[in-house]
Amino acid sequence: MNKFLTLIVAIALLAIAGCNTIRGVGQDIQKAGSVIEGAGKK
């Protein structure tokens, strides 16, 4: 369980570092939503 939590935290930190700004976070979420929406239409 401890290794799993560490992995999740590491992934979250990498994602946050990759976004760099609040605007970047919003764009990433929008892109993810578009992918999910596209998959739902198929």
PDB file of N, H, CA, C and O in Angstrom:
ATOM      1  N   MET A   1       0.840  -1.195   0.000  1.00  0.00           N
ATOM      2  CA  MET A   1       0.000   0.000   0.000  1.00  0.00           C
ATOM      3  C   MET A   1       0.879   1.251   0.000  1.00  0.00           C
ATOM      4  O   MET A   1       0.564   2.238  -0.664  1.00  0.00           O
ATOM      5  N   ASN A   2       1.968   1.202   0.739  1.00  0.00           N
ATOM      6  H   ASN A   2       2.223   0.399   1.279  1.00  0.00           H
ATOM      7  CA  ASN A   2       2.849   2.351   0.835  1.00  0.00           C
ATOM      8  C   ASN A   2       3.507   2.663  -0.508  1.00  0.00           C
ATOM      9  O   ASN A   2       3.640   3.830  -0.876  1.00  0.00           O
ATOM     10  N   LYS A   3       3.917   1.628  -1.239  1.00  0.00           N
ATOM     11  H   LYS A   3       3.809   0.680  -0.940  1.00  0.00           H
ATOM     12  CA  LYS A   3       4.535   1.818  -2.548  1.00  0.00           C
ATOM     13  C   LYS A   3       3.530   2.396  -3.535  1.00  0.00           C
ATOM     14  O   LYS A   3       3.879   3.237  -4.364  1.00  0.00           O
ATOM     15  N   PHE A   4       2.282   1.944  -3.445  1.00  0.00           N
ATOM     16  H   PHE A   4       1.999   1.261  -2.771  1.00  0.00           H
ATOM     17  CA  PHE A   4       1.229   2.437  -4.333  1.00  0.00           C
ATOM     18  C   PHE A   4       0.987   3.917  -4.092  1.00  0.00           C
ATOM     19  O   PHE A   4       0.868   4.688  -5.044  1.00  0.00           O
ATOM     20  N   LEU A   5       0.912   4.320  -2.839  1.00  0.00           N
ATOM     21  H   LEU A   5       1.008   3.694  -2.066  1.00  0.00           H
ATOM     22  CA  LEU A   5       0.696   5.727  -2.491  1.00  0.00           C
ATOM     23  C   LEU A   5       1.866   6.586  -2.966  1.00  0.00           C
ATOM     24  O   LEU A   5       1.665   7.688  -3.474  1.00  0.00           O
ATOM     25  N   THR A   6       3.077   6.082  -2.801  1.00  0.00           N
ATOM     26  H   THR A   6       3.241   5.186  -2.387  1.00  0.00           H
ATOM     27  CA  THR A   6       4.261   6.803  -3.267  1.00  0.00           C
ATOM     28  C   THR A   6       4.227   6.978  -4.773  1.00  0.00           C
ATOM     29  O   THR A   6       4.577   8.044  -5.278  1.00  0.00           O
ATOM     30  N   LEU A   7       3.810   5.951  -5.497  1.00  0.00           N
ATOM     31  H   LEU A   7       3.525   5.085  -5.087  1.00  0.00           H
ATOM     32  CA  LEU A   7       3.710   6.019  -6.951  1.00  0.00           C
ATOM     33  C   LEU A   7       2.684   7.058  -7.372  1.00  0.00           C
ATOM     34  O   LEU A   7       2.940   7.844  -8.285  1.00  0.00           O
ATOM     35  N   ILE A   8       1.528   7.074  -6.722  1.00  0.00           N
ATOM     36  H   ILE A   8       1.320   6.436  -5.981  1.00  0.00           H
ATOM     37  CA  ILE A   8       0.480   8.044  -7.044  1.00  0.00           C
ATOM     38  C   ILE A   8       0.973   9.461  -6.800  1.00  0.00           C
ATOM     39  O   ILE A   8       0.741  10.343  -7.627  1.00  0.00           O
ATOM     40  N   VAL A   9       1.645   9.695  -5.688  1.00  0.00           N
ATOM     41  H   VAL A   9       1.833   8.979  -5.016  1.00  0.00           H
ATOM     42  CA  VAL A   9       2.166  11.026  -5.370  1.00  0.00           C
ATOM     43  C   VAL A   9       3.209  11.445  -6.403  1.00  0.00           C
ATOM     44  O   VAL A   9       3.217  12.598  -6.836  1.00  0.00           O
ATOM     45  N   ALA A  10       4.080  10.536  -6.800  1.00  0.00           N
ATOM     46  H   ALA A  10       4.074   9.600  -6.449  1.00  0.00           H
ATOM     47  CA  ALA A  10       5.110  10.849  -7.788  1.00  0.00           C
ATOM     48  C   ALA A  10       4.480  11.220  -9.126  1.00  0.00           C
ATOM     49  O   ALA A  10       4.914  12.176  -9.770  1.00  0.00           O
ATOM     50  N   ILE A  11       3.472  10.482  -9.545  1.00  0.00           N
ATOM     51  H   ILE A  11       3.120   9.706  -9.023  1.00  0.00           H
ATOM     52  CA  ILE A  11       2.786  10.785 -10.804  1.00  0.00           C
ATOM     53  C   ILE A  11       2.103  12.148 -10.723  1.00  0.00           C
ATOM     54  O   ILE A  11       2.160  12.932 -11.671  1.00  0.00           O
ATOM     55  N   ALA A  12       1.465  12.424  -9.607  1.00  0.00           N
ATOM     56  H   ALA A  12       1.418  11.787  -8.838  1.00  0.00           H
ATOM     57  CA  ALA A  12       0.789  13.714  -9.430  1.00  0.00           C
ATOM     58  C   ALA A  12       1.795  14.867  -9.478  1.00  0.00           C
ATOM     59  O   ALA A  12       1.523  15.900 -10.089  1.00  0.00           O
ATOM     60  N   LEU A  13       2.939  14.697  -8.846  1.00  0.00           N
ATOM     61  H   LEU A  13       3.160  13.858  -8.349  1.00  0.00           H
ATOM     62  CA  LEU A  13       3.955  15.754  -8.864  1.00  0.00           C
ATOM     63  C   LEU A  13       4.500  15.976 -10.266  1.00  0.00           C
ATOM     64  O   LEU A  13       4.727  17.116 -10.672  1.00  0.00           O
ATOM     65  N   LEU A  14       4.709  14.905 -11.003  1.00  0.00           N
ATOM     66  H   LEU A  14       4.525  13.978 -10.673  1.00  0.00           H
ATOM     67  CA  LEU A  14       5.180  15.047 -12.386  1.00  0.00           C
ATOM     68  C   LEU A  14       4.137  15.753 -13.248  1.00  0.00           C
ATOM     69  O   LEU A  14       4.481  16.583 -14.090  1.00  0.00           O
ATOM     70  N   ALA A  15       2.876  15.424 -13.038  1.00  0.00           N
ATOM     71  H   ALA A  15       2.597  14.750 -12.355  1.00  0.00           H
ATOM     72  CA  ALA A  15       1.805  16.061 -13.807  1.00  0.00           C
ATOM     73  C   ALA A  15       1.730  17.552 -13.494  1.00  0.00           C
ATOM     74  O   ALA A  15       1.568  18.374 -14.396  1.00  0.00           O
ATOM     75  N   ILE A  16       1.847  17.892 -12.233  1.00  0.00           N
ATOM     76  H   ILE A  16       1.979  17.224 -11.500  1.00  0.00           H
ATOM     77  CA  ILE A  16       1.793  19.294 -11.825  1.00  0.00           C
ATOM     78  C   ILE A  16       3.010  20.047 -12.370  1.00  0.00           C
ATOM     79  O   ILE A  16       2.881  21.176 -12.844  1.00  0.00           O
ATOM     80  N   ALA A  17       4.169  19.434 -12.304  1.00  0.00           N
ATOM     81  H   ALA A  17       4.273  18.517 -11.919  1.00  0.00           H
ATOM     82  CA  ALA A  17       5.379  20.083 -12.810  1.00  0.00           C
ATOM     83  C   ALA A  17       5.302  20.279 -14.323  1.00  0.00           C
ATOM     84  O   ALA A  17       5.808  21.268 -14.852  1.00  0.00           O
ATOM     85  N   GLY A  18       4.676  19.345 -15.006  1.00  0.00           N
ATOM     86  H   GLY A  18       4.265  18.541 -14.576  1.00  0.00           H
ATOM     87  CA  GLY A  18       4.549  19.444 -16.456  1.00  0.00           C
ATOM     88  C   GLY A  18       3.588  20.542 -16.876  1.00  0.00           C
ATOM     89  O   GLY A  18       3.760  21.136 -17.940  1.00  0.00           O
ATOM     90  N   CYS A  19       2.603  20.817 -16.081  1.00  0.00           N
ATOM     91  H   CYS A  19       2.463  20.335 -15.216  1.00  0.00           H
ATOM     92  CA  CYS A  19       1.615  21.842 -16.421  1.00  0.00           C
ATOM     93  C   CYS A  19       2.177  23.239 -16.217  1.00  0.00           C
ATOM     94  O   CYS A  19       2.002  24.114 -17.065  1.00  0.00           O
ATOM     95  N   ASN A  20       2.842  23.445 -15.107  1.00  0.00           N
ATOM     96  H   ASN A  20       2.983  22.735 -14.418  1.00  0.00           H
ATOM     97  CA  ASN A  20       3.534  24.689 -14.791  1.00  0.00           C
ATOM     98  C   ASN A  20       2.627  25.841 -14.374  1.00  0.00           C
ATOM     99  O   ASN A  20       3.047  26.663 -13.560  1.00  0.00           O
ATOM    100  N   THR A  21       1.420  25.940 -14.884  1.00  0.00           N
ATOM    101  H   THR A  21       1.078  25.272 -15.546  1.00  0.00           H
ATOM    102  CA  THR A  21       0.536  27.049 -14.514  1.00  0.00           C
ATOM    103  C   THR A  21      -0.892  26.544 -14.376  1.00  0.00           C
ATOM    104  O   THR A  21      -1.215  25.434 -14.798  1.00  0.00           O
ATOM    105  N   ILE A  22      -1.731  27.360 -13.787  1.00  0.00           N
ATOM    106  H   ILE A  22      -1.469  28.262 -13.444  1.00  0.00           H
ATOM    107  CA  ILE A  22      -3.145  27.020 -13.669  1.00  0.00           C
ATOM    108  C   ILE A  22      -3.764  26.918 -15.056  1.00  0.00           C
ATOM    109  O   ILE A  22      -4.602  26.049 -15.299  1.00  0.00           O
ATOM    110  N   ARG A  23      -3.362  27.787 -15.956  1.00  0.00           N
ATOM    111  H   ARG A  23      -2.681  28.492 -15.759  1.00  0.00           H
ATOM    112  CA  ARG A  23      -3.875  27.742 -17.328  1.00  0.00           C
ATOM    113  C   ARG A  23      -3.496  26.410 -17.983  1.00  0.00           C
ATOM    114  O   ARG A  23      -4.301  25.805 -18.692  1.00  0.00           O
ATOM    115  N   GLY A  24      -2.282  25.970 -17.740  1.00  0.00           N
ATOM    116  H   GLY A  24      -1.628  26.461 -17.165  1.00  0.00           H
ATOM    117  CA  GLY A  24      -1.827  24.693 -18.287  1.00  0.00           C
ATOM    118  C   GLY A  24      -2.647  23.529 -17.741  1.00  0.00           C
ATOM    119  O   GLY A  24      -2.967  22.593 -18.472  1.00  0.00           O
ATOM    120  N   VAL A  25      -2.983  23.590 -16.460  1.00  0.00           N
ATOM    121  H   VAL A  25      -2.723  24.351 -15.866  1.00  0.00           H
ATOM    122  CA  VAL A  25      -3.813  22.552 -15.853  1.00  0.00           C
ATOM    123  C   VAL A  25      -5.176  22.521 -16.538  1.00  0.00           C
ATOM    124  O   VAL A  25      -5.688  21.449 -16.860  1.00  0.00           O
ATOM    125  N   GLY A  26      -5.761  23.697 -16.762  1.00  0.00           N
ATOM    126  H   GLY A  26      -5.345  24.567 -16.501  1.00  0.00           H
ATOM    127  CA  GLY A  26      -7.061  23.778 -17.428  1.00  0.00           C
ATOM    128  C   GLY A  26      -7.009  23.204 -18.828  1.00  0.00           C
ATOM    129  O   GLY A  26      -7.937  22.516 -19.251  1.00  0.00           O
ATOM    130  N   GLN A  27      -5.939  23.477 -19.549  1.00  0.00           N
ATOM    131  H   GLN A  27      -5.185  24.036 -19.205  1.00  0.00           H
ATOM    132  CA  GLN A  27      -5.798  22.946 -20.907  1.00  0.00           C
ATOM    133  C   GLN A  27      -5.666  21.426 -20.884  1.00  0.00           C
ATOM    134  O   GLN A  27      -6.247  20.734 -21.720  1.00  0.00           O
ATOM    135  N   ASP A  28      -4.899  20.911 -19.923  1.00  0.00           N
ATOM    136  H   ASP A  28      -4.427  21.473 -19.244  1.00  0.00           H
ATOM    137  CA  ASP A  28      -4.737  19.462 -19.813  1.00  0.00           C
ATOM    138  C   ASP A  28      -6.066  18.784 -19.509  1.00  0.00           C
ATOM    139  O   ASP A  28      -6.383  17.741 -20.081  1.00  0.00           O
ATOM    140  N   ILE A  29      -6.841  19.378 -18.610  1.00  0.00           N
ATOM    141  H   ILE A  29      -6.584  20.226 -18.146  1.00  0.00           H
ATOM    142  CA  ILE A  29      -8.142  18.806 -18.256  1.00  0.00           C
ATOM    143  C   ILE A  29      -9.079  18.862 -19.456  1.00  0.00           C
ATOM    144  O   ILE A  29      -9.846  17.928 -19.690  1.00  0.00           O
ATOM    145  N   GLN A  30      -9.020  19.945 -20.211  1.00  0.00           N
ATOM    146  H   GLN A  30      -8.397  20.704 -20.020  1.00  0.00           H
ATOM    147  CA  GLN A  30      -9.863  20.085 -21.393  1.00  0.00           C
ATOM    148  C   GLN A  30      -9.505  19.026 -22.439  1.00  0.00           C
ATOM    149  O   GLN A  30     -10.395  18.440 -23.053  1.00  0.00           O
ATOM    150  N   LYS A  31      -8.227  18.782 -22.642  1.00  0.00           N
ATOM    151  H   LYS A  31      -7.503  19.258 -22.142  1.00  0.00           H
ATOM    152  CA  LYS A  31      -7.789  17.772 -23.601  1.00  0.00           C
ATOM    153  C   LYS A  31      -8.252  16.388 -23.166  1.00  0.00           C
ATOM    154  O   LYS A  31      -8.715  15.599 -23.990  1.00  0.00           O
ATOM    155  N   ALA A  32      -8.129  16.091 -21.877  1.00  0.00           N
ATOM    156  H   ALA A  32      -7.753  16.732 -21.208  1.00  0.00           H
ATOM    157  CA  ALA A  32      -8.563  14.800 -21.359  1.00  0.00           C
ATOM    158  C   ALA A  32     -10.071  14.638 -21.553  1.00  0.00           C
ATOM    159  O   ALA A  32     -10.538  13.555 -21.906  1.00  0.00           O
ATOM    160  N   GLY A  33     -10.829  15.706 -21.324  1.00  0.00           N
ATOM    161  H   GLY A  33     -10.450  16.585 -21.037  1.00  0.00           H
ATOM    162  CA  GLY A  33     -12.283  15.668 -21.523  1.00  0.00           C
ATOM    163  C   GLY A  33     -12.630  15.419 -22.972  1.00  0.00           C
ATOM    164  O   GLY A  33     -13.576  14.688 -23.265  1.00  0.00           O
ATOM    165  N   SER A  34     -11.876  16.017 -23.888  1.00  0.00           N
ATOM    166  H   SER A  34     -11.108  16.611 -23.650  1.00  0.00           H
ATOM    167  CA  SER A  34     -12.129  15.807 -25.319  1.00  0.00           C
ATOM    168  C   SER A  34     -11.886  14.359 -25.714  1.00  0.00           C
ATOM    169  O   SER A  34     -12.637  13.789 -26.505  1.00  0.00           O
ATOM    170  N   VAL A  35     -10.840  13.770 -25.163  1.00  0.00           N
ATOM    171  H   VAL A  35     -10.230  14.233 -24.520  1.00  0.00           H
ATOM    172  CA  VAL A  35     -10.534  12.371 -25.457  1.00  0.00           C
ATOM    173  C   VAL A  35     -11.655  11.472 -24.945  1.00  0.00           C
ATOM    174  O   VAL A  35     -12.093  10.558 -25.644  1.00  0.00           O
ATOM    175  N   ILE A  36     -12.108  11.728 -23.744  1.00  0.00           N
ATOM    176  H   ILE A  36     -11.752  12.470 -23.176  1.00  0.00           H
ATOM    177  CA  ILE A  36     -13.177  10.914 -23.157  1.00  0.00           C
ATOM    178  C   ILE A  36     -14.468  11.091 -23.953  1.00  0.00           C
ATOM    179  O   ILE A  36     -15.186  10.124 -24.207  1.00  0.00           O
ATOM    180  N   GLU A  37     -14.755  12.324 -24.341  1.00  0.00           N
ATOM    181  H   GLU A  37     -14.172  13.109 -24.135  1.00  0.00           H
ATOM    182  CA  GLU A  37     -15.952  12.593 -25.131  1.00  0.00           C
ATOM    183  C   GLU A  37     -15.895  11.877 -26.473  1.00  0.00           C
ATOM    184  O   GLU A  37     -16.885  11.295 -26.915  1.00  0.00           O
ATOM    185  N   GLY A  38     -14.736  11.923 -27.119  1.00  0.00           N
ATOM    186  H   GLY A  38     -13.932  12.397 -26.759  1.00  0.00           H
ATOM    187  CA  GLY A  38     -14.554  11.234 -28.390  1.00  0.00           C
ATOM    188  C   GLY A  38     -14.735   9.727 -28.257  1.00  0.00           C
ATOM    189  O   GLY A  38     -15.322   9.087 -29.130  1.00  0.00           O
ATOM    190  N   ALA A  39     -14.236   9.169 -27.180  1.00  0.00           N
ATOM    191  H   ALA A  39     -13.759   9.689 -26.471  1.00  0.00           H
ATOM    192  CA  ALA A  39     -14.385   7.735 -26.956  1.00  0.00           C
ATOM    193  C   ALA A  39     -15.849   7.379 -26.701  1.00  0.00           C
ATOM    194  O   ALA A  39     -16.306   6.297 -27.072  1.00  0.00           O
ATOM    195  N   GLY A  40     -16.576   8.293 -26.067  1.00  0.00           N
ATOM    196  H   GLY A  40     -16.205   9.171 -25.765  1.00  0.00           H
ATOM    197  CA  GLY A  40     -17.989   8.043 -25.773  1.00  0.00           C
ATOM    198  C   GLY A  40     -18.849   8.079 -27.016  1.00  0.00           C
ATOM    199  O   GLY A  40     -19.890   7.423 -27.058  1.00  0.00           O
ATOM    200  N   LYS A  41     -18.444   8.831 -28.034  1.00  0.00           N
ATOM    201  H   LYS A  41     -17.599   9.365 -28.000  1.00  0.00           H
ATOM    202  CA  LYS A  41     -19.224   8.955 -29.263  1.00  0.00           C
ATOM    203  C   LYS A  41     -19.077   7.735 -30.170  1.00  0.00           C
ATOM    204  O   LYS A  41     -19.915   7.493 -31.039  1.00  0.00           O
ATOM    205  N   LYS A  42     -18.006   6.971 -29.959  1.00  0.00           N
ATOM    206  H   LYS A  42     -17.326   7.168 -29.253  1.00  0.00           H
ATOM    207  CA  LYS A  42     -17.757   5.800 -30.822  1.00  0.00           C
ATOM    208  C   LYS A  42     -18.690   4.670 -30.524  1.00  0.00           C
ATOM    209  O   LYS A  42     -18.610   3.619 -31.160  1.00  0.00           O
TER     210      LYS A  42
END
